Amino acid sequence: MDFLRIRGGKKLKGSVKISGAKNAALPLIASSILAKNEVTISNIPNVKDIKTLLKLLSNLGAEFSFENSTVKIDTSTINHTKANYDIVRTMRASILTLGPLLARFGHCEVSLPGGCAIGQRPIDLHLKALKRMGANIEIKQGYVVATAKSGLKGSTIVFDKVTVTGSENIIMAAALAKGNTKIINVAKEPEVVQLCEVLNKNGIKIEGIGTDEIEIEGSEGELLDMDPFDIIPDRIEAGTYLCAGAITNSKIKIENVIPAHLEAILIKLQEMGFSLNIGDDFVEIEENMSIDPVKIATSEYPGFPTDMQAQFMALSTQADGVSVIEERLFENRFMHVSELQRMGAKITLKGNIATIEGKTNLMGADVMATDLRASSALVLAGLAAEGITNIHRIYHLDRGYENLESKLTSLGADVERLSE
């Protein structure tokens, strides 16, 4: 099993190009199920989650190639519609095949994804919405067995709470449904917006894109002829590298980004005293000898993203004063705290609120990654720590960060991947 060894205390400099967004690529790859032609998608990050979804579609009978950040996928060869547990259990986003498979074939079986390290993310909202659209849903031997023999029917869907994957699943299901579907309290994340934009450009009329209420005119089962498109840049990867510059007091530039997608992150960095140069497709963070403490509460987009909470916690250990982070979306997303404490961080927890006392001189240690974003927080702490930090179980990192060690090395960090 691989681990990362980081020798901390190195100054960073230079620029880094941000990869395509994993969380945009996953639903858009799943949307190829709605197409009658081979679909070409560019700017795809070469990360584990992408490979897992492609493997799942291949097991269903689809054919694909993945070269030079471009996926070509043909779902016209799909010959069965059962998404097996062995794959779904490794990545919750596999549930994104439920909506498009049901809409296209009228039947599918998708394994329940189960729990998640950062907290429970039940799919009851997905299933409730599909029932509203005329589907029959049963849970049999750990599988969601969904049927809609006469096809899905447009309906009004009200999500009780914002759900990103739920929104994406129902948007894809509604694309092939009969009649119009109105979705109220739909997620507004850029990744959801891109899914709507791609479908809209390829024949599915969608009104209200980017708002919390959209209306979709279904194609009544007619498959789409999808044009090639590019995945948007990864806003979470971008935020992570900005934090790498911040925690090492370095001037670095991140390129191939959409700054508007980073607004909540950039505002918090500015509140902490960092000067930013913002262009059309780049952000440059300046050196800053003193970091101000910050208060953060995670929320749905356009609020502060839960996927950046762990990274800002690591950064807050270097602030001059007490920072407070409230996690409002997931009940178990502070597992990185104990690992940061192993490195000398002074963090106290009370329920869903973490209090971070800075400034702390972090010391290198052996630590263990517990989930994707917690892993990146440990990388950031290792960059700032004195001595050597060994980060174990980095398969979590490989799920969502493309070429992490090579990108950091190009900025001047001392990072290497080793086997144990």
C-alpha positions in Angstrom: 0.0 0.0 0.0 1.3 3.5 -0.9 1.9 6.3 1.5 3.2 9.9 1.1 6.3 11.2 2.8 6.5 14.9 3.2 9.5 16.9 4.5 8.0 20.1 5.7 9.1 23.7 5.9 9.7 24.2 2.2 8.7 27.4 0.5 6.5 27.0 -2.5 6.6 29.1 -5.7 5.4 28.9 -9.3 2.1 27.9 -10.8 -0.1 24.8 -11.0 -2.8 23.9 -13.5 -6.1 22.7 -12.0 -7.6 19.5 -13.3 -11.2 19.0 -14.4 -13.8 18.6 -11.6 -14.3 15.0 -10.5 -17.7 15.9 -9.1 -18.8 17.4 -12.4 -17.3 14.5 -14.5 -19.1 11.8 -12.6 -22.7 12.8 -13.3 -21.8 13.8 -16.9 -20.3 10.4 -17.5 -23.5 8.9 -16.1 -25.5 11.1 -18.5 -24.0 9.3 -21.4 -26.5 6.6 -20.7 -29.1 9.1 -22.1 -27.3 9.3 -25.4 -27.7 7.3 -28.6 -24.2 8.3 -29.9 -20.6 7.9 -28.7 -20.0 10.8 -26.3 -16.7 12.6 -26.1 -15.8 14.4 -22.8 -12.6 16.3 -22.3 -10.7 17.6 -19.3 -11.5 14.5 -17.3 -9.3 14.0 -14.2 -7.4 10.8 -14.1 -8.5 9.7 -10.6 -9.8 6.6 -9.0 -13.5 7.6 -8.8 -13.6 8.2 -12.5 -12.1 4.8 -13.3 -14.6 3.2 -10.9 -17.6 4.7 -12.7 -16.2 3.8 -16.1 -15.6 0.2 -14.9 -19.3 0.1 -13.7 -20.6 1.3 -17.1 -18.3 -1.2 -18.8 -19.8 -4.0 -16.7 -23.2 -2.9 -17.9 -22.0 -3.4 -21.5 -20.9 0.1 -22.4 -17.6 0.6 -24.4 -15.1 3.4 -23.6 -11.6 4.7 -24.0 -9.8 7.0 -21.7 -6.7 8.8 -23.0 -5.1 12.2 -22.5 -7.8 13.5 -20.2 -10.5 12.5 -22.8 -13.2 9.9 -22.4 -15.1 8.5 -25.3 -18.0 6.4 -24.2 -20.7 4.5 -26.1 -23.6 3.3 -24.1 -25.6 1.9 -27.0 -24.1 -1.5 -26.2 -25.4 -1.6 -22.6 -27.0 -5.1 -22.4 -28.0 -5.3 -18.7 -29.0 -2.9 -16.0 -27.7 -4.3 -12.7 -25.1 -2.2 -10.9 -23.4 -4.7 -8.7 -22.5 -4.2 -5.0 -18.8 -5.0 -5.6 -18.3 -1.7 -7.5 -21.0 0.5 -5.9 -19.6 -0.1 -2.4 -16.3 1.5 -3.4 -17.9 4.8 -4.5 -21.2 6.3 -3.5 -21.5 8.3 -6.7 -22.3 5.0 -8.5 -25.9 5.7 -7.4 -25.9 8.3 -10.3 -26.6 5.5 -12.7 -30.0 4.9 -11.1 -31.9 7.8 -12.7 -30.6 7.5 -16.3 -30.8 3.7 -16.4 -34.4 3.7 -15.2 -35.3 6.5 -17.6 -33.8 4.8 -20.6 -34.6 1.1 -20.0 -37.6 1.2 -17.6 -35.8 -1.1 -15.2 -32.6 -1.2 -13.2 -31.1 -2.7 -10.1 -28.5 -0.6 -8.3 -26.9 -1.7 -5.1 -27.5 0.4 -2.0 -24.3 2.4 -1.5 -24.3 2.0 2.3 -22.7 4.3 4.8 -19.8 6.7 4.4 -16.9 7.7 6.6 -18.0 11.3 6.8 -21.6 10.5 7.8 -24.8 9.0 6.5 -26.0 10.2 3.1 -29.2 8.3 2.5 -30.8 8.0 -0.9 -34.3 8.3 0.3 -34.8 11.6 -1.4 -33.8 10.1 -4.8 -36.2 7.2 -4.3 -39.1 9.5 -3.2 -38.7 11.7 -6.2 -38.6 8.7 -8.6 -41.8 7.4 -7.1 -43.4 10.8 -7.8 -42.4 10.2 -11.4 -44.3 6.9 -11.5 -41.5 4.4 -10.7 -42.1 1.4 -8.6 -39.3 1.0 -6.0 -38.4 -2.0 -4.0 -35.4 -2.8 -1.8 -34.4 -6.4 -2.4 -31.3 -8.1 -0.9 -29.5 -4.8 -0.7 -30.5 -3.5 -4.1 -32.8 -0.8 -5.2 -35.0 -2.5 -7.8 -36.7 0.2 -9.9 -39.2 -0.3 -12.6 -41.2 2.1 -14.8 -42.7 -0.1 -17.6 -44.5 2.8 -19.3 -41.7 5.2 -18.8 -41.2 8.0 -16.2 -43.7 10.8 -16.1 -43.0 14.5 -15.4 -44.0 15.7 -11.9 -43.3 18.3 -9.3 -40.5 17.3 -7.0 -39.8 19.1 -3.7 -36.6 18.1 -2.0 -36.9 18.4 1.7 -33.2 19.4 1.9 -30.6 20.2 -0.7 -29.1 17.1 -2.2 -26.4 17.3 -5.0 -26.5 13.7 -6.2 -30.3 13.6 -5.7 -30.7 16.6 -7.9 -28.4 15.1 -10.5 -30.2 11.8 -10.5 -33.6 13.4 -11.0 -32.4 15.9 -13.6 -31.1 12.9 -15.7 -34.3 10.9 -15.1 -36.5 13.9 -16.1 -34.6 14.4 -19.3 -36.2 11.3 -20.9 -39.5 11.5 -19.0 -42.9 12.2 -20.5 -44.0 15.8 -19.9 -42.5 18.5 -17.7 -40.7 18.0 -14.3 -40.4 20.9 -11.9 -37.7 20.4 -9.2 -37.9 22.7 -6.2 -35.0 23.2 -3.8 -32.6 21.8 -6.4 -28.8 22.0 -5.7 -27.1 25.0 -7.2 -23.5 23.7 -7.2 -21.5 24.5 -10.4 -21.3 20.7 -11.0 -25.1 20.5 -11.1 -25.3 23.6 -13.2 -22.9 22.1 -15.8 -25.0 18.9 -16.0 -28.1 21.1 -16.8 -26.2 23.2 -19.3 -24.9 20.1 -21.2 -28.4 18.6 -21.3 -29.9 21.9 -22.4 -27.4 22.3 -25.2 -28.2 18.8 -26.4 -31.9 19.1 -26.8 -33.4 19.0 -23.3 -35.1 22.3 -22.6 -34.3 23.3 -19.0 -35.5 26.6 -17.5 -34.1 28.2 -14.3 -30.6 26.8 -14.5 -28.5 28.0 -11.6 -31.5 28.8 -9.4 -33.1 26.6 -6.7 -36.1 25.9 -9.0 -35.8 24.4 -12.4 -38.2 23.0 -15.0 -37.3 20.3 -17.4 -39.2 19.3 -20.6 -38.7 15.6 -21.1 -37.9 14.0 -24.4 -40.5 11.3 -24.0 -37.9 8.5 -24.2 -36.1 9.9 -27.2 -32.3 9.5 -26.7 -30.0 12.4 -27.1 -27.4 13.2 -29.7 -24.7 14.6 -27.5 -21.9 17.0 -28.8 -18.4 16.9 -27.3 -17.8 19.1 -24.2 -15.2 19.9 -21.6 -15.5 19.4 -17.8 -15.3 22.6 -15.7 -12.2 23.0 -13.4 -12.2 21.5 -10.0 -13.0 24.3 -7.4 -12.0 22.0 -4.5 -8.6 21.2 -5.9 -8.1 24.9 -6.6 -9.0 25.8 -3.0 -6.7 23.1 -1.7 -3.7 24.5 -3.6 -4.5 28.0 -2.5 -4.4 26.7 1.1 -1.0 25.1 0.3 0.3 28.5 -0.6 -1.3 30.1 2.4 -0.1 27.6 5.0 3.5 27.7 3.7 3.5 31.6 3.4 4.2 31.3 -0.3 3.3 33.1 -3.5 1.7 30.6 -6.0 -0.6 30.9 -8.9 -3.4 28.5 -9.8 -4.4 28.3 -13.4 -7.4 27.0 -15.4 -10.0 28.0 -12.8 -13.3 29.8 -12.8 -12.9 32.3 -9.9 -16.6 32.8 -9.6 -16.9 29.2 -8.4 -14.3 29.9 -5.7 -16.0 33.0 -4.2 -16.7 31.7 -0.7 -13.2 30.3 -0.5 -11.5 33.4 -1.7 -13.5 35.6 0.8 -12.3 33.5 3.7 -8.7 33.7 2.6 -9.0 37.5 2.4 -10.6 37.5 5.8 -7.5 35.7 7.0 -5.4 38.6 5.6 -4.2 37.1 2.3 -3.9 39.3 -0.8 -5.2 37.7 -4.0 -4.7 38.6 -7.6 -7.8 37.4 -9.5 -7.9 37.1 -13.3 -10.4 35.6 -15.8 -9.0 32.1 -15.3 -6.4 32.3 -12.5 -5.9 33.2 -8.9 -2.6 34.2 -7.3 -2.1 34.2 -3.6 0.6 36.5 -2.1 2.9 35.8 0.8 1.5 36.8 4.2 3.6 36.8 7.4 0.6 36.9 9.7 -2.6 35.0 9.5 -5.8 36.3 11.1 -8.2 33.7 12.8 -11.5 33.0 11.0 -15.0 31.8 11.6 -16.5 29.3 9.1 -19.8 27.6 8.8 -20.2 25.1 6.0 -23.3 25.2 3.8 -24.6 24.4 0.4 -23.3 26.4 -2.6 -22.8 29.3 -2.8 -21.9 29.0 0.8 -18.6 27.7 2.2 -18.1 24.2 0.9 -17.9 21.3 3.3 -15.2 19.8 1.0 -12.9 22.7 2.1 -13.5 22.5 5.8 -10.6 20.2 6.6 -8.1 22.2 4.6 -9.1 25.4 6.3 -8.8 23.7 9.7 -5.2 22.8 8.9 -4.6 26.4 7.8 -6.2 27.8 11.0 -3.5 26.1 13.1 -1.1 28.7 11.7 -3.4 31.7 12.5 -2.6 34.1 15.3 -5.6 33.5 17.5 -8.7 31.2 17.9 -10.6 30.1 14.8 -14.0 28.4 14.9 -15.4 26.0 12.3 -19.0 24.8 12.3 -19.8 21.7 10.2 -23.5 21.9 9.3 -23.8 19.3 6.5 -22.2 16.1 7.8 -22.3 14.7 11.3 -18.9 12.9 11.2 -16.6 15.1 9.2 -14.1 15.9 11.9 -12.1 12.6 11.8 -9.0 14.5 10.7 -8.9 16.3 14.1 -7.2 13.5 15.9 -4.6 13.1 13.2 -3.9 16.9 13.2 -3.6 16.7 17.0 -0.9 14.0 16.5 1.1 16.7 14.8 0.6 19.2 17.6 -2.6 21.0 16.6 -4.6 22.4 19.4 -8.2 21.6 18.5 -11.2 21.1 20.7 -14.5 19.6 19.6 -18.0 20.2 20.9 -20.6 18.6 18.7 -20.4 20.0 15.2 -18.1 22.9 16.2 -14.3 22.8 16.2 -12.2 25.4 17.9 -8.6 25.8 16.7 -6.0 27.6 18.8 -3.2 29.1 16.9 -0.4 29.6 16.1 0.9 26.1 16.6 4.3 24.8 15.6 3.3 21.6 13.8 5.7 18.6 14.0 6.0 15.8 11.5 4.3 12.5 12.5 2.8 9.3 11.1 -0.8 10.0 10.4 -3.7 8.1 8.7 -6.1 9.5 6.0 -9.7 8.8 6.8 -11.5 10.3 3.8 -10.7 12.3 0.7 -10.7 15.8 2.0 -9.3 14.9 5.4 -6.3 13.4 3.5 -5.6 16.8 1.9 -5.7 18.5 5.2 -2.9 16.2 6.4 -0.9 17.0 3.3 -1.2 20.7 4.1 -0.2 20.2 7.7 2.8 18.2 6.5 3.9 21.0 4.2 4.0 23.4 7.2 5.3 21.0 9.8 8.9 20.6 11.0 10.4 17.3 10.1 8.9 14.3 8.2 5.2 13.5 7.9 4.1 10.1 6.6 0.5 9.9 5.4 -0.9 6.4 5.2 -4.0 5.1 3.4 -3.6 7.7 0.6 -6.0 5.7 -1.6 -8.4 8.3 -0.3 -6.4 11.0 -1.9 -6.2 9.1 -5.2 -10.0 9.1 -5.4 -10.1 12.9 -6.1 -6.6 14.5 -6.6 -4.9 14.0 -9.9 -1.0 13.9 -9.8 -1.0 15.4 -6.3 2.7 14.7 -5.5 4.0 15.8 -8.9 2.0 19.0 -8.8 3.3 19.8 -5.3 6.8 18.9 -6.3 6.6 21.3 -9.2 5.8 24.0 -6.7 8.9 23.2 -4.7 7.5 20.8 -2.0 9.4 17.8 -0.9 6.8 15.0 -1.4 7.3 11.5 -2.5 5.1 8.4 -2.9 6.5 5.3 -1.3 5.3 1.7 -0.7 5.0 0.1 2.7 
